[in-house]
Amino acid sequence: MCGIAALFSRQAGTLRQTQAMTRAIRHRGPDDEGFVCLGGETALVTGGGDTPAESMTDRFAYTPTQRWQDEVPTGTAAVLGHRRLSI
């Protein structure tokens, strides 16, 4: 079973709060994690600590290009997080 977390807020700390939410559901998907920061016309796709290094080099549009940062980009309205269980 995988897990999903989301937080809609423009306040500082949004990404850290979403990361805490995905850590709380790590048992649902310890094989991968990622985050998407959405706002206006931008979307930042990042990997997490459990994101395998080989998945950072895939050529899909949604492939994370970097590990998560401390804060979300300016203008972010929502942060989505996920956990993946590989079976």
PDB file of N, CA, C and O in Angstrom:
ATOM      1  N   MET A   1       0.848  -1.171   0.000  1.00  0.00           N
ATOM      2  CA  MET A   1       0.000   0.000   0.000  1.00  0.00           C
ATOM      3  C   MET A   1       0.891   1.231   0.000  1.00  0.00           C
ATOM      4  O   MET A   1       1.832   1.316   0.789  1.00  0.00           O
ATOM      5  N   CYS A   2       0.609   2.165  -0.861  1.00  0.00           N
ATOM      6  CA  CYS A   2       1.356   3.421  -0.941  1.00  0.00           C
ATOM      7  C   CYS A   2       0.660   4.476  -0.092  1.00  0.00           C
ATOM      8  O   CYS A   2      -0.416   4.226   0.453  1.00  0.00           O
ATOM      9  N   GLY A   3       1.256   5.635   0.023  1.00  0.00           N
ATOM     10  CA  GLY A   3       0.654   6.708   0.800  1.00  0.00           C
ATOM     11  C   GLY A   3       0.805   8.043   0.111  1.00  0.00           C
ATOM     12  O   GLY A   3       1.759   8.272  -0.632  1.00  0.00           O
ATOM     13  N   ILE A   4      -0.156   8.929   0.368  1.00  0.00           N
ATOM     14  CA  ILE A   4      -0.164  10.270  -0.221  1.00  0.00           C
ATOM     15  C   ILE A   4      -0.427  11.285   0.888  1.00  0.00           C
ATOM     16  O   ILE A   4      -1.222  11.036   1.794  1.00  0.00           O
ATOM     17  N   ALA A   5       0.244  12.424   0.810  1.00  0.00           N
ATOM     18  CA  ALA A   5       0.024  13.521   1.755  1.00  0.00           C
ATOM     19  C   ALA A   5      -0.045  14.815   0.964  1.00  0.00           C
ATOM     20  O   ALA A   5       0.615  14.945  -0.066  1.00  0.00           O
ATOM     21  N   ALA A   6      -0.833  15.769   1.429  1.00  0.00           N
ATOM     22  CA  ALA A   6      -0.945  17.057   0.746  1.00  0.00           C
ATOM     23  C   ALA A   6      -1.183  18.155   1.769  1.00  0.00           C
ATOM     24  O   ALA A   6      -1.821  17.946   2.801  1.00  0.00           O
ATOM     25  N   LEU A   7      -0.660  19.317   1.459  1.00  0.00           N
ATOM     26  CA  LEU A   7      -0.867  20.479   2.309  1.00  0.00           C
ATOM     27  C   LEU A   7      -1.035  21.698   1.408  1.00  0.00           C
ATOM     28  O   LEU A   7      -0.199  21.965   0.545  1.00  0.00           O
ATOM     29  N   PHE A   8      -2.112  22.424   1.615  1.00  0.00           N
ATOM     30  CA  PHE A   8      -2.395  23.624   0.841  1.00  0.00           C
ATOM     31  C   PHE A   8      -2.175  24.836   1.748  1.00  0.00           C
ATOM     32  O   PHE A   8      -2.961  25.089   2.661  1.00  0.00           O
ATOM     33  N   SER A   9      -1.100  25.579   1.489  1.00  0.00           N
ATOM     34  CA  SER A   9      -0.758  26.716   2.327  1.00  0.00           C
ATOM     35  C   SER A   9       0.332  27.532   1.644  1.00  0.00           C
ATOM     36  O   SER A   9       1.145  26.986   0.898  1.00  0.00           O
ATOM     37  N   ARG A  10       0.352  28.822   1.894  1.00  0.00           N
ATOM     38  CA  ARG A  10       1.418  29.685   1.385  1.00  0.00           C
ATOM     39  C   ARG A  10       2.373  30.084   2.512  1.00  0.00           C
ATOM     40  O   ARG A  10       3.223  30.952   2.319  1.00  0.00           O
ATOM     41  N   GLN A  11       2.245  29.473   3.658  1.00  0.00           N
ATOM     42  CA  GLN A  11       3.081  29.821   4.798  1.00  0.00           C
ATOM     43  C   GLN A  11       4.420  29.111   4.742  1.00  0.00           C
ATOM     44  O   GLN A  11       4.550  28.049   4.133  1.00  0.00           O
ATOM     45  N   ALA A  12       5.404  29.701   5.378  1.00  0.00           N
ATOM     46  CA  ALA A  12       6.722  29.079   5.474  1.00  0.00           C
ATOM     47  C   ALA A  12       6.602  27.768   6.241  1.00  0.00           C
ATOM     48  O   ALA A  12       5.761  27.635   7.130  1.00  0.00           O
ATOM     49  N   GLY A  13       7.429  26.823   5.899  1.00  0.00           N
ATOM     50  CA  GLY A  13       7.421  25.537   6.582  1.00  0.00           C
ATOM     51  C   GLY A  13       6.509  24.505   5.954  1.00  0.00           C
ATOM     52  O   GLY A  13       6.390  23.393   6.467  1.00  0.00           O
ATOM     53  N   THR A  14       5.859  24.853   4.848  1.00  0.00           N
ATOM     54  CA  THR A  14       4.915  23.938   4.205  1.00  0.00           C
ATOM     55  C   THR A  14       5.590  22.639   3.784  1.00  0.00           C
ATOM     56  O   THR A  14       5.039  21.560   4.002  1.00  0.00           O
ATOM     57  N   LEU A  15       6.764  22.724   3.190  1.00  0.00           N
ATOM     58  CA  LEU A  15       7.456  21.517   2.749  1.00  0.00           C
ATOM     59  C   LEU A  15       7.888  20.674   3.950  1.00  0.00           C
ATOM     60  O   LEU A  15       7.751  19.451   3.922  1.00  0.00           O
ATOM     61  N   ARG A  16       8.400  21.301   4.989  1.00  0.00           N
ATOM     62  CA  ARG A  16       8.795  20.552   6.183  1.00  0.00           C
ATOM     63  C   ARG A  16       7.610  19.823   6.803  1.00  0.00           C
ATOM     64  O   ARG A  16       7.746  18.687   7.257  1.00  0.00           O
ATOM     65  N   GLN A  17       6.457  20.466   6.824  1.00  0.00           N
ATOM     66  CA  GLN A  17       5.258  19.824   7.374  1.00  0.00           C
ATOM     67  C   GLN A  17       4.842  18.642   6.511  1.00  0.00           C
ATOM     68  O   GLN A  17       4.450  17.602   7.040  1.00  0.00           O
ATOM     69  N   THR A  18       4.920  18.782   5.204  1.00  0.00           N
ATOM     70  CA  THR A  18       4.572  17.676   4.304  1.00  0.00           C
ATOM     71  C   THR A  18       5.579  16.547   4.458  1.00  0.00           C
ATOM     72  O   THR A  18       5.200  15.376   4.415  1.00  0.00           O
ATOM     73  N   GLN A  19       6.837  16.869   4.633  1.00  0.00           N
ATOM     74  CA  GLN A  19       7.858  15.843   4.862  1.00  0.00           C
ATOM     75  C   GLN A  19       7.565  15.079   6.152  1.00  0.00           C
ATOM     76  O   GLN A  19       7.722  13.859   6.199  1.00  0.00           O
ATOM     77  N   ALA A  20       7.146  15.777   7.182  1.00  0.00           N
ATOM     78  CA  ALA A  20       6.788  15.119   8.440  1.00  0.00           C
ATOM     79  C   ALA A  20       5.599  14.178   8.229  1.00  0.00           C
ATOM     80  O   ALA A  20       5.549  13.096   8.813  1.00  0.00           O
ATOM     81  N   MET A  21       4.654  14.590   7.400  1.00  0.00           N
ATOM     82  CA  MET A  21       3.502  13.744   7.105  1.00  0.00           C
ATOM     83  C   MET A  21       3.934  12.472   6.371  1.00  0.00           C
ATOM     84  O   MET A  21       3.438  11.387   6.674  1.00  0.00           O
ATOM     85  N   THR A  22       4.848  12.597   5.415  1.00  0.00           N
ATOM     86  CA  THR A  22       5.283  11.401   4.686  1.00  0.00           C
ATOM     87  C   THR A  22       6.159  10.505   5.562  1.00  0.00           C
ATOM     88  O   THR A  22       6.150   9.285   5.400  1.00  0.00           O
ATOM     89  N   ARG A  23       6.910  11.094   6.482  1.00  0.00           N
ATOM     90  CA  ARG A  23       7.681  10.268   7.425  1.00  0.00           C
ATOM     91  C   ARG A  23       6.737   9.460   8.313  1.00  0.00           C
ATOM     92  O   ARG A  23       7.030   8.313   8.652  1.00  0.00           O
ATOM     93  N   ALA A  24       5.610  10.056   8.687  1.00  0.00           N
ATOM     94  CA  ALA A  24       4.644   9.367   9.545  1.00  0.00           C
ATOM     95  C   ALA A  24       4.003   8.163   8.853  1.00  0.00           C
ATOM     96  O   ALA A  24       3.558   7.228   9.519  1.00  0.00           O
ATOM     97  N   ILE A  25       3.956   8.183   7.513  1.00  0.00           N
ATOM     98  CA  ILE A  25       3.361   7.053   6.784  1.00  0.00           C
ATOM     99  C   ILE A  25       4.418   6.242   6.042  1.00  0.00           C
ATOM    100  O   ILE A  25       4.105   5.544   5.078  1.00  0.00           O
ATOM    101  N   ARG A  26       5.678   6.335   6.492  1.00  0.00           N
ATOM    102  CA  ARG A  26       6.770   5.613   5.832  1.00  0.00           C
ATOM    103  C   ARG A  26       6.514   4.112   5.785  1.00  0.00           C
ATOM    104  O   ARG A  26       6.916   3.450   4.828  1.00  0.00           O
ATOM    105  N   HIS A  27       5.859   3.570   6.792  1.00  0.00           N
ATOM    106  CA  HIS A  27       5.563   2.139   6.813  1.00  0.00           C
ATOM    107  C   HIS A  27       4.675   1.719   5.638  1.00  0.00           C
ATOM    108  O   HIS A  27       4.627   0.537   5.295  1.00  0.00           O
ATOM    109  N   ARG A  28       3.981   2.659   5.028  1.00  0.00           N
ATOM    110  CA  ARG A  28       3.118   2.355   3.883  1.00  0.00           C
ATOM    111  C   ARG A  28       3.883   2.330   2.576  1.00  0.00           C
ATOM    112  O   ARG A  28       3.368   1.851   1.565  1.00  0.00           O
ATOM    113  N   GLY A  29       5.106   2.839   2.580  1.00  0.00           N
ATOM    114  CA  GLY A  29       5.896   2.866   1.354  1.00  0.00           C
ATOM    115  C   GLY A  29       7.323   3.278   1.609  1.00  0.00           C
ATOM    116  O   GLY A  29       7.670   4.440   1.400  1.00  0.00           O
ATOM    117  N   PRO A  30       8.169   2.355   2.059  1.00  0.00           N
ATOM    118  CA  PRO A  30       9.551   2.717   2.362  1.00  0.00           C
ATOM    119  C   PRO A  30      10.493   2.721   1.163  1.00  0.00           C
ATOM    120  O   PRO A  30      11.677   3.022   1.314  1.00  0.00           O
ATOM    121  N   ASP A  31       9.986   2.392  -0.027  1.00  0.00           N
ATOM    122  CA  ASP A  31      10.864   2.212  -1.185  1.00  0.00           C
ATOM    123  C   ASP A  31      11.125   3.485  -1.985  1.00  0.00           C
ATOM    124  O   ASP A  31      12.070   3.526  -2.774  1.00  0.00           O
ATOM    125  N   ASP A  32      10.326   4.504  -1.805  1.00  0.00           N
ATOM    126  CA  ASP A  32      10.519   5.741  -2.555  1.00  0.00           C
ATOM    127  C   ASP A  32       9.667   6.818  -1.918  1.00  0.00           C
ATOM    128  O   ASP A  32       8.657   6.528  -1.277  1.00  0.00           O
ATOM    129  N   GLU A  33      10.077   8.051  -2.095  1.00  0.00           N
ATOM    130  CA  GLU A  33       9.259   9.185  -1.684  1.00  0.00           C
ATOM    131  C   GLU A  33       9.563  10.352  -2.603  1.00  0.00           C
ATOM    132  O   GLU A  33      10.639  10.428  -3.196  1.00  0.00           O
ATOM    133  N   GLY A  34       8.619  11.249  -2.714  1.00  0.00           N
ATOM    134  CA  GLY A  34       8.822  12.415  -3.546  1.00  0.00           C
ATOM    135  C   GLY A  34       7.848  13.505  -3.193  1.00  0.00           C
ATOM    136  O   GLY A  34       6.872  13.286  -2.476  1.00  0.00           O
ATOM    137  N   PHE A  35       8.126  14.681  -3.706  1.00  0.00           N
ATOM    138  CA  PHE A  35       7.307  15.852  -3.408  1.00  0.00           C
ATOM    139  C   PHE A  35       7.116  16.672  -4.673  1.00  0.00           C
ATOM    140  O   PHE A  35       8.009  16.739  -5.518  1.00  0.00           O
ATOM    141  N   VAL A  36       5.954  17.293  -4.803  1.00  0.00           N
ATOM    142  CA  VAL A  36       5.676  18.223  -5.890  1.00  0.00           C
ATOM    143  C   VAL A  36       5.178  19.516  -5.257  1.00  0.00           C
ATOM    144  O   VAL A  36       4.210  19.513  -4.497  1.00  0.00           O
ATOM    145  N   CYS A  37       5.835  20.602  -5.570  1.00  0.00           N
ATOM    146  CA  CYS A  37       5.425  21.927  -5.104  1.00  0.00           C
ATOM    147  C   CYS A  37       4.699  22.605  -6.254  1.00  0.00           C
ATOM    148  O   CYS A  37       5.276  22.807  -7.323  1.00  0.00           O
ATOM    149  N   LEU A  38       3.444  22.957  -6.041  1.00  0.00           N
ATOM    150  CA  LEU A  38       2.615  23.554  -7.091  1.00  0.00           C
ATOM    151  C   LEU A  38       2.281  24.993  -6.746  1.00  0.00           C
ATOM    152  O   LEU A  38       2.007  25.328  -5.593  1.00  0.00           O
ATOM    153  N   GLY A  39       2.310  25.829  -7.759  1.00  0.00           N
ATOM    154  CA  GLY A  39       1.937  27.214  -7.553  1.00  0.00           C
ATOM    155  C   GLY A  39       1.931  27.968  -8.858  1.00  0.00           C
ATOM    156  O   GLY A  39       2.891  27.916  -9.627  1.00  0.00           O
ATOM    157  N   GLY A  40       0.843  28.668  -9.103  1.00  0.00           N
ATOM    158  CA  GLY A  40       0.763  29.451 -10.329  1.00  0.00           C
ATOM    159  C   GLY A  40       1.049  28.607 -11.554  1.00  0.00           C
ATOM    160  O   GLY A  40       0.330  27.646 -11.828  1.00  0.00           O
ATOM    161  N   GLU A  41       2.077  28.951 -12.283  1.00  0.00           N
ATOM    162  CA  GLU A  41       2.430  28.215 -13.494  1.00  0.00           C
ATOM    163  C   GLU A  41       3.643  27.322 -13.288  1.00  0.00           C
ATOM    164  O   GLU A  41       4.188  26.790 -14.255  1.00  0.00           O
ATOM    165  N   THR A  42       4.073  27.150 -12.051  1.00  0.00           N
ATOM    166  CA  THR A  42       5.286  26.382 -11.800  1.00  0.00           C
ATOM    167  C   THR A  42       4.981  25.094 -11.045  1.00  0.00           C
ATOM    168  O   THR A  42       4.000  25.005 -10.306  1.00  0.00           O
ATOM    169  N   ALA A  43       5.833  24.109 -11.242  1.00  0.00           N
ATOM    170  CA  ALA A  43       5.779  22.855 -10.485  1.00  0.00           C
ATOM    171  C   ALA A  43       7.216  22.393 -10.294  1.00  0.00           C
ATOM    172  O   ALA A  43       7.967  22.254 -11.260  1.00  0.00           O
ATOM    173  N   LEU A  44       7.586  22.160  -9.060  1.00  0.00           N
ATOM    174  CA  LEU A  44       8.914  21.659  -8.740  1.00  0.00           C
ATOM    175  C   LEU A  44       8.760  20.233  -8.247  1.00  0.00           C
ATOM    176  O   LEU A  44       8.087  19.992  -7.245  1.00  0.00           O
ATOM    177  N   VAL A  45       9.375  19.287  -8.937  1.00  0.00           N
ATOM    178  CA  VAL A  45       9.321  17.877  -8.562  1.00  0.00           C
ATOM    179  C   VAL A  45      10.647  17.532  -7.901  1.00  0.00           C
ATOM    180  O   VAL A  45      11.707  17.699  -8.504  1.00  0.00           O
ATOM    181  N   THR A  46      10.590  17.050  -6.665  1.00  0.00           N
ATOM    182  CA  THR A  46      11.802  16.707  -5.936  1.00  0.00           C
ATOM    183  C   THR A  46      11.713  15.300  -5.379  1.00  0.00           C
ATOM    184  O   THR A  46      10.623  14.779  -5.139  1.00  0.00           O
ATOM    185  N   GLY A  47      12.854  14.703  -5.180  1.00  0.00           N
ATOM    186  CA  GLY A  47      12.921  13.406  -4.525  1.00  0.00           C
ATOM    187  C   GLY A  47      13.135  13.594  -3.039  1.00  0.00           C
ATOM    188  O   GLY A  47      13.423  14.695  -2.570  1.00  0.00           O
ATOM    189  N   GLY A  48      12.990  12.510  -2.309  1.00  0.00           N
ATOM    190  CA  GLY A  48      13.216  12.548  -0.870  1.00  0.00           C
ATOM    191  C   GLY A  48      14.390  11.676  -0.489  1.00  0.00           C
ATOM    192  O   GLY A  48      15.112  11.179  -1.354  1.00  0.00           O
ATOM    193  N   GLY A  49      14.579  11.490   0.786  1.00  0.00           N
ATOM    194  CA  GLY A  49      15.679  10.692   1.273  1.00  0.00           C
ATOM    195  C   GLY A  49      15.612   9.236   0.860  1.00  0.00           C
ATOM    196  O   GLY A  49      16.650   8.585   0.741  1.00  0.00           O
ATOM    197  N   ASP A  50      14.419   8.709   0.637  1.00  0.00           N
ATOM    198  CA  ASP A  50      14.243   7.322   0.223  1.00  0.00           C
ATOM    199  C   ASP A  50      14.138   7.156  -1.292  1.00  0.00           C
ATOM    200  O   ASP A  50      13.906   6.045  -1.768  1.00  0.00           O
ATOM    201  N   THR A  51      14.300   8.219  -2.047  1.00  0.00           N
ATOM    202  CA  THR A  51      14.243   8.135  -3.503  1.00  0.00           C
ATOM    203  C   THR A  51      15.511   7.453  -4.018  1.00  0.00           C
ATOM    204  O   THR A  51      16.614   7.931  -3.755  1.00  0.00           O
ATOM    205  N   PRO A  52      15.369   6.333  -4.754  1.00  0.00           N
ATOM    206  CA  PRO A  52      16.554   5.664  -5.292  1.00  0.00           C
ATOM    207  C   PRO A  52      17.304   6.566  -6.272  1.00  0.00           C
ATOM    208  O   PRO A  52      16.690   7.291  -7.056  1.00  0.00           O
ATOM    209  N   ALA A  53      18.622   6.515  -6.219  1.00  0.00           N
ATOM    210  CA  ALA A  53      19.449   7.370  -7.082  1.00  0.00           C
ATOM    211  C   ALA A  53      19.175   7.114  -8.557  1.00  0.00           C
ATOM    212  O   ALA A  53      19.197   8.050  -9.356  1.00  0.00           O
ATOM    213  N   GLU A  54      18.915   5.859  -8.938  1.00  0.00           N
ATOM    214  CA  GLU A  54      18.693   5.558 -10.355  1.00  0.00           C
ATOM    215  C   GLU A  54      17.404   6.181 -10.886  1.00  0.00           C
ATOM    216  O   GLU A  54      17.300   6.434 -12.086  1.00  0.00           O
ATOM    217  N   SER A  55      16.432   6.432 -10.031  1.00  0.00           N
ATOM    218  CA  SER A  55      15.198   7.051 -10.523  1.00  0.00           C
ATOM    219  C   SER A  55      15.368   8.548 -10.766  1.00  0.00           C
ATOM    220  O   SER A  55      14.524   9.165 -11.416  1.00  0.00           O
ATOM    221  N   MET A  56      16.430   9.130 -10.261  1.00  0.00           N
ATOM    222  CA  MET A  56      16.687  10.559 -10.479  1.00  0.00           C
ATOM    223  C   MET A  56      17.235  10.812 -11.889  1.00  0.00           C
ATOM    224  O   MET A  56      17.350  11.965 -12.304  1.00  0.00           O
ATOM    225  N   THR A  57      17.570   9.762 -12.618  1.00  0.00           N
ATOM    226  CA  THR A  57      18.139   9.930 -13.958  1.00  0.00           C
ATOM    227  C   THR A  57      17.173   9.516 -15.063  1.00  0.00           C
ATOM    228  O   THR A  57      17.540   9.554 -16.237  1.00  0.00           O
ATOM    229  N   ASP A  58      15.940   9.118 -14.715  1.00  0.00           N
ATOM    230  CA  ASP A  58      14.949   8.767 -15.735  1.00  0.00           C
ATOM    231  C   ASP A  58      14.616   9.986 -16.580  1.00  0.00           C
ATOM    232  O   ASP A  58      14.899  11.116 -16.184  1.00  0.00           O
ATOM    233  N   ARG A  59      14.026   9.762 -17.726  1.00  0.00           N
ATOM    234  CA  ARG A  59      13.725  10.874 -18.642  1.00  0.00           C
ATOM    235  C   ARG A  59      12.238  11.185 -18.737  1.00  0.00           C
ATOM    236  O   ARG A  59      11.780  11.721 -19.746  1.00  0.00           O
ATOM    237  N   PHE A  60      11.487  10.856 -17.702  1.00  0.00           N
ATOM    238  CA  PHE A  60      10.064  11.162 -17.686  1.00  0.00           C
ATOM    239  C   PHE A  60       9.862  12.614 -17.243  1.00  0.00           C
ATOM    240  O   PHE A  60      10.713  13.180 -16.557  1.00  0.00           O
ATOM    241  N   ALA A  61       8.755  13.204 -17.629  1.00  0.00           N
ATOM    242  CA  ALA A  61       8.487  14.605 -17.289  1.00  0.00           C
ATOM    243  C   ALA A  61       8.385  14.808 -15.778  1.00  0.00           C
ATOM    244  O   ALA A  61       8.686  15.891 -15.279  1.00  0.00           O
ATOM    245  N   TYR A  62       7.968  13.786 -15.057  1.00  0.00           N
ATOM    246  CA  TYR A  62       7.770  13.915 -13.620  1.00  0.00           C
ATOM    247  C   TYR A  62       8.966  13.394 -12.808  1.00  0.00           C
ATOM    248  O   TYR A  62       8.864  13.253 -11.589  1.00  0.00           O
ATOM    249  N   THR A  63      10.077  13.111 -13.458  1.00  0.00           N
ATOM    250  CA  THR A  63      11.260  12.622 -12.762  1.00  0.00           C
ATOM    251  C   THR A  63      11.837  13.722 -11.871  1.00  0.00           C
ATOM    252  O   THR A  63      12.042  14.844 -12.333  1.00  0.00           O
ATOM    253  N   PRO A  64      12.102  13.410 -10.592  1.00  0.00           N
ATOM    254  CA  PRO A  64      12.720  14.425  -9.741  1.00  0.00           C
ATOM    255  C   PRO A  64      14.139  14.721 -10.211  1.00  0.00           C
ATOM    256  O   PRO A  64      14.896  13.809 -10.543  1.00  0.00           O
ATOM    257  N   THR A  65      14.482  15.975 -10.237  1.00  0.00           N
ATOM    258  CA  THR A  65      15.815  16.371 -10.692  1.00  0.00           C
ATOM    259  C   THR A  65      16.718  16.742  -9.528  1.00  0.00           C
ATOM    260  O   THR A  65      17.914  16.966  -9.715  1.00  0.00           O
ATOM    261  N   GLN A  66      16.157  16.809  -8.334  1.00  0.00           N
ATOM    262  CA  GLN A  66      16.946  17.171  -7.162  1.00  0.00           C
ATOM    263  C   GLN A  66      16.280  16.591  -5.920  1.00  0.00           C
ATOM    264  O   GLN A  66      15.124  16.171  -5.965  1.00  0.00           O
ATOM    265  N   ARG A  67      17.004  16.572  -4.833  1.00  0.00           N
ATOM    266  CA  ARG A  67      16.451  16.177  -3.538  1.00  0.00           C
ATOM    267  C   ARG A  67      15.681  17.358  -2.967  1.00  0.00           C
ATOM    268  O   ARG A  67      15.893  18.500  -3.375  1.00  0.00           O
ATOM    269  N   TRP A  68      14.786  17.084  -2.022  1.00  0.00           N
ATOM    270  CA  TRP A  68      13.975  18.152  -1.446  1.00  0.00           C
ATOM    271  C   TRP A  68      14.847  19.218  -0.811  1.00  0.00           C
ATOM    272  O   TRP A  68      15.975  18.971  -0.384  1.00  0.00           O
ATOM    273  N   GLN A  69      14.288  20.390  -0.767  1.00  0.00           N
ATOM    274  CA  GLN A  69      14.974  21.551  -0.206  1.00  0.00           C
ATOM    275  C   GLN A  69      14.327  21.880   1.142  1.00  0.00           C
ATOM    276  O   GLN A  69      13.333  21.264   1.526  1.00  0.00           O
ATOM    277  N   ASP A  70      14.891  22.840   1.846  1.00  0.00           N
ATOM    278  CA  ASP A  70      14.327  23.229   3.136  1.00  0.00           C
ATOM    279  C   ASP A  70      13.007  23.973   3.000  1.00  0.00           C
ATOM    280  O   ASP A  70      12.130  23.836   3.852  1.00  0.00           O
ATOM    281  N   GLU A  71      12.860  24.734   1.970  1.00  0.00           N
ATOM    282  CA  GLU A  71      11.645  25.526   1.793  1.00  0.00           C
ATOM    283  C   GLU A  71      11.115  25.396   0.380  1.00  0.00           C
ATOM    284  O   GLU A  71      11.845  25.030  -0.541  1.00  0.00           O
ATOM    285  N   VAL A  72       9.859  25.693   0.221  1.00  0.00           N
ATOM    286  CA  VAL A  72       9.229  25.643  -1.090  1.00  0.00           C
ATOM    287  C   VAL A  72       9.548  26.914  -1.858  1.00  0.00           C
ATOM    288  O   VAL A  72       9.861  27.940  -1.253  1.00  0.00           O
ATOM    289  N   PRO A  73       9.474  26.861  -3.184  1.00  0.00           N
ATOM    290  CA  PRO A  73       9.708  28.077  -3.980  1.00  0.00           C
ATOM    291  C   PRO A  73       8.644  29.135  -3.713  1.00  0.00           C
ATOM    292  O   PRO A  73       7.525  28.814  -3.314  1.00  0.00           O
ATOM    293  N   THR A  74       8.992  30.374  -3.930  1.00  0.00           N
ATOM    294  CA  THR A  74       8.052  31.483  -3.769  1.00  0.00           C
ATOM    295  C   THR A  74       6.840  31.255  -4.665  1.00  0.00           C
ATOM    296  O   THR A  74       6.991  30.852  -5.818  1.00  0.00           O
ATOM    297  N   GLY A  75       5.653  31.505  -4.153  1.00  0.00           N
ATOM    298  CA  GLY A  75       4.428  31.363  -4.923  1.00  0.00           C
ATOM    299  C   GLY A  75       3.802  29.988  -4.842  1.00  0.00           C
ATOM    300  O   GLY A  75       2.777  29.748  -5.481  1.00  0.00           O
ATOM    301  N   THR A  76       4.384  29.073  -4.076  1.00  0.00           N
ATOM    302  CA  THR A  76       3.827  27.726  -3.950  1.00  0.00           C
ATOM    303  C   THR A  76       2.526  27.779  -3.164  1.00  0.00           C
ATOM    304  O   THR A  76       2.457  28.397  -2.101  1.00  0.00           O
ATOM    305  N   ALA A  77       1.496  27.128  -3.694  1.00  0.00           N
ATOM    306  CA  ALA A  77       0.197  27.096  -3.035  1.00  0.00           C
ATOM    307  C   ALA A  77      -0.105  25.731  -2.431  1.00  0.00           C
ATOM    308  O   ALA A  77      -0.943  25.621  -1.536  1.00  0.00           O
ATOM    309  N   ALA A  78       0.571  24.690  -2.912  1.00  0.00           N
ATOM    310  CA  ALA A  78       0.314  23.340  -2.412  1.00  0.00           C
ATOM    311  C   ALA A  78       1.575  22.499  -2.523  1.00  0.00           C
ATOM    312  O   ALA A  78       2.379  22.680  -3.438  1.00  0.00           O
ATOM    313  N   VAL A  79       1.737  21.581  -1.585  1.00  0.00           N
ATOM    314  CA  VAL A  79       2.827  20.611  -1.642  1.00  0.00           C
ATOM    315  C   VAL A  79       2.201  19.228  -1.518  1.00  0.00           C
ATOM    316  O   VAL A  79       1.471  18.949  -0.566  1.00  0.00           O
ATOM    317  N   LEU A  80       2.490  18.374  -2.478  1.00  0.00           N
ATOM    318  CA  LEU A  80       2.013  17.001  -2.451  1.00  0.00           C
ATOM    319  C   LEU A  80       3.201  16.091  -2.172  1.00  0.00           C
ATOM    320  O   LEU A  80       4.286  16.291  -2.716  1.00  0.00           O
ATOM    321  N   GLY A  81       2.993  15.103  -1.334  1.00  0.00           N
ATOM    322  CA  GLY A  81       4.042  14.138  -1.030  1.00  0.00           C
ATOM    323  C   GLY A  81       3.529  12.733  -1.255  1.00  0.00           C
ATOM    324  O   GLY A  81       2.328  12.483  -1.153  1.00  0.00           O
ATOM    325  N   HIS A  82       4.423  11.820  -1.558  1.00  0.00           N
ATOM    326  CA  HIS A  82       3.992  10.426  -1.741  1.00  0.00           C
ATOM    327  C   HIS A  82       5.034   9.474  -1.187  1.00  0.00           C
ATOM    328  O   HIS A  82       6.209   9.818  -1.054  1.00  0.00           O
ATOM    329  N   ARG A  83       4.584   8.275  -0.867  1.00  0.00           N
ATOM    330  CA  ARG A  83       5.429   7.160  -0.475  1.00  0.00           C
ATOM    331  C   ARG A  83       5.075   6.001  -1.397  1.00  0.00           C
ATOM    332  O   ARG A  83       3.906   5.814  -1.735  1.00  0.00           O
ATOM    333  N   ARG A  84       6.073   5.219  -1.807  1.00  0.00           N
ATOM    334  CA  ARG A  84       5.818   4.108  -2.721  1.00  0.00           C
ATOM    335  C   ARG A  84       6.326   2.814  -2.109  1.00  0.00           C
ATOM    336  O   ARG A  84       7.438   2.733  -1.588  1.00  0.00           O
ATOM    337  N   LEU A  85       5.469   1.811  -2.193  1.00  0.00           N
ATOM    338  CA  LEU A  85       5.820   0.463  -1.757  1.00  0.00           C
ATOM    339  C   LEU A  85       6.052  -0.375  -3.001  1.00  0.00           C
ATOM    340  O   LEU A  85       5.151  -0.525  -3.826  1.00  0.00           O
ATOM    341  N   SER A  86       7.241  -0.917  -3.140  1.00  0.00           N
ATOM    342  CA  SER A  86       7.586  -1.740  -4.295  1.00  0.00           C
ATOM    343  C   SER A  86       7.249  -3.203  -3.987  1.00  0.00           C
ATOM    344  O   SER A  86       7.771  -3.785  -3.036  1.00  0.00           O
ATOM    345  N   ILE A  87       6.376  -3.779  -4.800  1.00  0.00           N
ATOM    346  CA  ILE A  87       6.014  -5.191  -4.582  1.00  0.00           C
ATOM    347  C   ILE A  87       6.246  -6.001  -5.835  1.00  0.00           C
ATOM    348  O   ILE A  87       5.999  -7.207  -5.845  1.00  0.00           O
TER     349      ILE A  87
END
